[in-house]
Amino acid sequence: MNLSEKSVENVEYMIEKIKEKLKVLNLGAIKPSHFDENMYEELKEIYDLVMKRDSFSPSETQALAEELGNLRKQ
């Protein structure tokens, strides 16, 4: 997967991987359809950060979820 290219498929892939890594309990709260390619760079930054780490504190998980919420389509 080449994540350097903006695409709907890449957005979906990154969101699913972020959800897996953060162990998001409310899977309906974060859906790939909530995001578009306009926020690709910001989403990629979050994805890169999440993939680098092995674990997250509850407050870090909350902060990342809030940041994802800020990137959602209006």
HUHU-V962192 format. One record per residue. RES is the residue in one small letter. PSI is psi in radians with two decimals (999 if undefined). OMEGA is omega in whole degrees, 0 to 359 (999 if undefined). BURIAL is + if it has 16 or more other ideal C-beta (glycine too) atoms within 10 Angstrom, else -. Layout:
RES PSI OMEGA BURIAL
RES PSI OMEGA BURIAL
This chain:
m 2.21 179 -
n 1.72 184 -
l 0.00 178 +
s -0.23 179 -
e 2.31 176 -
k 2.16 175 -
s 2.76 178 -
v -0.69 180 -
e -0.71 179 -
n -0.67 176 +
v -0.82 180 +
e -0.78 180 -
y -0.86 183 -
m -0.74 180 +
i -0.79 180 +
e -0.71 180 -
k -0.67 177 -
i -0.78 179 +
k -0.75 179 +
e -0.83 185 -
k -0.66 181 +
l -0.11 181 +
k 0.91 180 -
v 2.14 182 +
l -0.70 180 -
n 1.44 186 -
l -0.46 179 -
g -0.30 182 -
a -0.50 181 -
i 1.87 180 +
k 2.50 177 -
p -0.54 181 +
s -0.23 179 -
h -0.13 186 -
f 2.67 175 +
d 3.12 186 -
e -0.23 180 -
n -0.49 180 -
m 0.42 187 +
y -0.81 183 +
e -0.76 180 -
e -0.73 178 -
l -0.70 179 +
k -0.68 178 +
e -0.77 178 -
i -0.78 178 +
y -0.84 181 +
d -0.74 179 -
l -0.81 182 -
v -0.71 183 +
m -0.42 180 -
k -0.46 187 -
r 2.61 178 -
d -0.56 182 -
s 2.87 182 -
f 2.52 174 +
s 2.83 177 -
p -0.66 180 -
s -0.60 176 -
e -0.73 178 -
t -0.76 178 +
q -0.76 180 -
a -0.72 178 -
l -0.71 178 +
a -0.67 178 +
e -0.71 179 -
e -0.72 175 -
l -0.69 177 +
g -0.64 179 -
n -0.43 181 -
l -0.15 183 +
r 2.62 176 -
k 2.52 179 -
q 999 999 -
